[in-house]
Amino acid sequence: MDGLTITIIRTMRGMSQSELAQRVGITRTTISDLENGHRAVTQTYREKLRAIGINLDDPIITATIQQLQLVINGHPNPAA
């Protein structure tokens, strides 16, 4: 779910993968790999993201993304 979280937050902030990569100090390919689950979101990446205001461990963000996943997967009542 961390990769999806990165994608959603990046998109909501209107950033491209290249822009996020530049702000975090990693390559665009690494951002793509993180978002697509091809690379683990390690503590180092979490710290780099947190330094620019993206906290993957925020419980509100986590709950919101879980609800989005239910809607995307066609759950009839996401609040249930």
ROGUDO-969291 format. One line per 8 residues: for each residue x, y, z of N, C-alpha, C, CB. Coordinates in steps of 0.1 Angstrom, whole numbers. Glycine has a CB too. Example, Ala and Ser with C-alpha at 12.3 -4.5 7.8 and 13.67 -1.06 7.14 Angstrom:
132:-57:78:123:-45:78:132:-33:78:113:-45:90  128:-22:71:137:-11:71:129:0:79:141:-6:57;
//
This chain:
8:-12:0:0:0:0:9:13:0:-9:0:12  21:12:4:30:24:4:31:30:-9:43:20:10  33:21:-20:35:26:-33:22:34:-38:38:15:-43  11:29:-35:-2:35:-38:-3:49:-31:-14:26:-35  1:49:-18:1:61:-10:10:72:-16:5:58:4  21:68:-21:30:77:-27:24:83:-40:44:71:-31  18:74:-48:12:79:-60:1:88:-58:7:66:-68  -8:85:-48:-20:94:-45:-15:107:-40:-29:87:-35;
-6:107:-30:-1:120:-25:6:128:-35:8:118:-13  14:122:-43:21:129:-54:11:135:-64:31:120:-61  1:128:-68:-9:132:-77:-17:144:-71:-18:121:-81  -21:142:-59:-29:152:-52:-21:165:-51:-33:148:-38  -8:165:-50:0:177:-49:4:182:-62:13:174:-41  -1:175:-73:2:180:-86:16:179:-91:-2:194:-87  23:169:-85:37:166:-89:39:155:-98:45:164:-76  48:156:-108:52:144:-116:61:136:-108:58:149:-130;
64:124:-113:74:115:-107:88:122:-107:75:102:-114  91:129:-118:104:136:-118:105:147:-108:105:142:-132  94:155:-106:94:166:-96:96:160:-82:81:174:-97  88:149:-79:90:143:-66:104:138:-64:79:132:-64  109:131:-74:123:126:-73:133:137:-70:126:118:-86  131:148:-77:141:159:-75:140:164:-61:138:170:-85  128:166:-56:126:171:-42:131:161:-32:111:174:-40  130:148:-34:134:138:-24:149:135:-26:126:125:-26;
155:137:-38:169:135:-40:172:121:-45:176:137:-27  162:115:-52:164:102:-58:160:103:-73:156:91:-51  161:92:-80:158:92:-94:143:90:-97:166:81:-102  139:94:-109:125:92:-113:122:77:-113:122:99:-126  132:69:-118:130:55:-119:128:49:-105:142:49:-126  135:54:-95:133:49:-82:118:52:-77:143:55:-72  114:64:-80:100:68:-76:90:58:-83:97:83:-80  92:56:-96:84:47:-103:84:33:-97:88:46:-118;
96:28:-94:97:15:-87:90:14:-74:112:11:-86  91:25:-66:85:25:-53:69:25:-55:89:38:-45  65:33:-64:50:34:-66:44:21:-72:47:45:-76  52:14:-80:47:1:-86:50:-11:-78:53:0:-100  57:-10:-67:60:-21:-58:72:-29:-63:48:-30:-57  80:-24:-72:92:-31:-76:104:-28:-67:95:-26:-91  102:-20:-58:113:-17:-48:106:-14:-35:121:-4:-53  111:-19:-24:106:-17:-11:107:-3:-6:112:-27:-1;
97:2:1:98:15:7:105:13:20:83:22:8  118:15:20:126:13:32:124:25:42:140:10:29  130:23:53:130:34:63:137:47:57:137:30:76  148:44:50:155:56:44:146:63:34:167:50:36  138:56:26:129:63:17:118:70:25:123:54:7  113:64:35:102:70:44:108:83:50:98:60:55  120:83:54:126:95:60:128:106:50:139:92:66  132:103:38:133:112:27:120:119:23:140:106:15;
110:110:23:96:115:20:91:124:31:87:104:17  93:119:43:88:127:55:95:141:55:91:119:68  107:142:51:115:154:51:108:165:42:129:152:47  100:160:32:93:170:24:78:170:27:96:167:9  74:164:38:60:165:42:51:154:38:55:177:38  57:143:34:49:131:30:52:120:40:53:126:15  42:118:49:43:108:60:35:96:57:39:115:74  41:86:52:34:74:48:27:66:60:43:64:41;
32:70:72:26:64:84:15:72:91:37:62:94  11:82:85:0:90:90:-13:82:90:-2:103:82  -20:80:102:-31:71:102:-43:77:94:-36:70:117  -44:89:93:-55:95:85:-53:92:70:-57:110:87  -41:93:65:-38:90:51:-40:75:49:-24:94:47  -36:67:58:-37:52:57:-52:48:56:-30:45:68  -60:54:65:-74:50:65:-81:55:52:-81:57:77  -77:67:48:-83:72:35:-80:64:23:-79:87:33;
-68:59:22:-64:51:11:-71:37:12:-49:49:11  -72:32:24:-79:19:26:-94:21:21:-79:14:40  -100:32:24:-114:34:19:-114:36:4:-119:47:26  -104:42:-2:-103:44:-17:-102:30:-23:-92:53:-20  -94:21:-17:-92:8:-23:-105:0:-23:-82:0:-15  -113:2:-12:-126:-5:-12:-135:0:-23:-133:-3:2  -135:13:-25:-144:19:-36:-139:14:-49:-143:34:-35  -126:14:-51:-120:10:-64:-124:-5:-67:-105:12:-64;
-124:-13:-56:-126:-27:-58:-141:-30:-58:-119:-35:-47  -150:-20:-57:-164:-22:-59:-171:-27:-46:-166:-32:-69  -165:-24:-34:-172:-27:-22:-185:-19:-21:-162:-25:-10  -196:-26:-18:-209:-19:-18:-210:-8:-8:-220:-29:-17  -203:-9:4:-205:0:14:-191:2:21:-215:-4:25  -183:12:15:-169:13:20:-168:17:35:-162:24:12  -178:23:41:-178:26:55:-180:14:64:-188:37:58  -184:3:58:-187:-9:67:-175:-16:70:-197:-18:59;
//
